[in-house]
Amino acid sequence: MSTEPALSAQASAAQTAAATRVEPGCGPATTELPTAPCSVVWSGGHSYVLEGSTGARWAGVDDRGRARFLTDADLRRRGWSRTRA
């Protein structure tokens, strides 16, 4: 009797867990964006700052320096992080 299928299943589970590991409280795995005014997140290589508290929006700039405003839903869809890298 061979134990190869059991070992490959364990290895596969470990690889999946490692691949889905995300920094706690960040990114698409948890959709809890910061809510404090002036919080900063990164998305697509650009920083975005939370403006206001009610009806808040995330303000940043595009590659050409033009103002860009995103909603919470936009950031969740695009992916985000609390750190640049």
Steps between C-alpha positions, in 0.01 A plus 500: 500500500637840400474832684576716196144633449481610863836676480414681177168616649682639805761672281226647281315637804822658633573663162146638479522644853835665421371647175192654662681648801447878514615755754230525770251777439616575147410439143232311322487205743344733755290778358524713812645827377621751759230745609701771678525825302842549335568123491728398215478186284679393182340366184659449161822667611322819611415629845146602591397708803157474661326838488221578744307268726144487362468437130877453500702444185859404434707769327819440303665581169551302180825452306472852355431673831127545439265470795332161534222418745396147593224353713547216749352263240752620238792426734366157593460414131849627407673354806679705764766487769612709796858489369641596163676172425 
